[in-house]
Amino acid sequence: MSNHRVSIIIPVYNVEAYLRECLNSVIAQTYRNWECIIVDDASTDLSVTIAGEFCDADARFRLVRHTVNCGQAAARNTGLDAATGRKIVFIDSDDAVHPSMLEVGLQSDADIVCFDFEKSWKRFSRLSQEEFRSGRFAMLTSREAQLELLYQTGRMNASVWSKMFDADLFRDVRFISGLTYEDLEIVSRLFTAARSVADSPLKLYFYRQTPGSFIHTWSRRRLDVLTVTEEIERRMSDDDELLKAARDRRFAANFNMLLLMCRNGMGASAEANACRGQLRRLRRQVMFNSRSRLKNKAGAVVAYLARF
């Protein structure tokens, strides 16, 4: 295992209920050579006070503050600008990580190491530290990882959390501020840049689902996924296999957004009609793509047979 410093970046905004648990999970890491950059995005609750307590108690924590709220992408970029480590890990401030996550991740020399995640805190907190001491990885090429991501097989999630990145990948890469689904956009770019990706089945990240989270609420900002998948399709245009995968992902995004718009009174909007146009363009390719998942093929059937 290398002795590289790991830079942990945690964007914070009004998470006083969960922040201590998150930061305590960082302190509990069995691998000790880390720095934790807490980026407060102009919180109005006690998050800054809590973060300050950890910084006072342990010099490995650093607090950087935004004077105005800029969003998660901008906060992560601030963390990247301040990072000094050879490896980068992102943690959302209402989540937590297993004590062995850094130790396991550093057992691979891949540019990107991906971990599995757990949504139940009860199951996650019962995990034995010892059973995670030996890393078990499946090695993928950049191309293989990209295909798993775009076909949504469940093997590669589109989030930057639950991953460890080589810092060199971010030399000329940053999150797009103001963009929703910025994780999908940047993870696809990082997979393209990586030489190798290690996939671990170990559930070393706890993802907390909250009722008010973005994924559980409707907002026009969710339509950003249409822009992101359009750009991914454009980037894959020189490779037939990756282009098919990108078009499959774009079909899924347009179908899901069309359903959401219909449920939320936007079924006759220009955005909904644009989705219909993309579904008509892509439905045949999805229908006859052997790698398309069943949900997408069902969507293609609906796009052929139903008045949507």
Helices and strands as residue ranges (DSSP letters): E 6-12, H 19-27, E 34-40, H 47-57, E 61-65, H 72-82, E 87-90, E 96-97, H 101-105, E 112-118, H 121-125, G 130-132, E 138-141, H 142-150, E 163-166, G 167-170, H 182-193, E 196-206, G 214-216, G 220-223, H 224-235, H 240-263, H 270-287, H 294-305
